[in-house]
Amino acid sequence: MGKWSNNEIEELKRLYQEKNVPSDQLVKNKDILDSFTDSFNSRIGAEVGFNSEEIADRLFKLRKSGKLPRIRR
């Protein structure tokens, strides 16, 4: 899809907290990642949307930069 807007990044972080699945588990399980991606695309209302690889990449970058919120398990 391309460049991420600030609103899309914030929505990704909100959904990540709501789903309460650690990022390493999320990106390693295709079914969970695909479901997460579908939920995210529905929330942002994108016609084309992001694919699972783009979502996984953004989650990884957010985690490495310390911007991905911690989840409570």
N, C-alpha and C positions, 0 to 999 in steps of 0.2 A: 504494500500500500504506500509506503514511503515515510515521510517525516511525521513524527509524533507531535501532536499539540500538547500543551500543558494540561488541558482538560482531559485528554485521553490518558495521559500518564497518571493523573490523579485518580481517574476512574479505575485504571488498572490496579493501582495500589489499594483502593477501597474494596474492589472485588477480591483481591488477593487476601485481604484481612477477613472478609466475610466467608470465603471458602475454607480458610483455616487449614490449608494443606501446605507443608513446607515446600519451598521452591524447588529443591533438589528432587523431591518425590514427584512434584507436579510435572516437571519437564522430562522425567524418565518414564512416565506412564502415559502412553499415547492416548488412551481413552480419557483419562482425567484431563490431559492438556487439551484435547479436542473439545471436551465439554466446557472447559474454562474459556477457550477461545470463542465458542458459540455464544456463551453468556456475555462475554465482553463485547462482541460485535453487536449483539442485541441491545445492550445498554447504550452504546454510543450511536446506534442507529445508522451505521455505515452501510451504504449500498454494496460496496465491494468488501470492505472490512479487512482486517489483518488475518494472516494465516498463522497456524500454530508455531511455525518456526520464528516468525517475527515476534510473537508473544513471548516465547521462550528466551529469545535473544534480549528483549527489553527487560524481562524479569532478571536475567543474569546481570545485565549492566546496572540495574538499580541495586541489586544485592551487592555487587562489587564496589559500588560507590557509596554504600551505606545508606541509601535512600529508600530501600524496601523495608516497610514496617515489619517489626517482629510480630509473630503470631503466637497466640496462647494455645498450648495443647494440654 
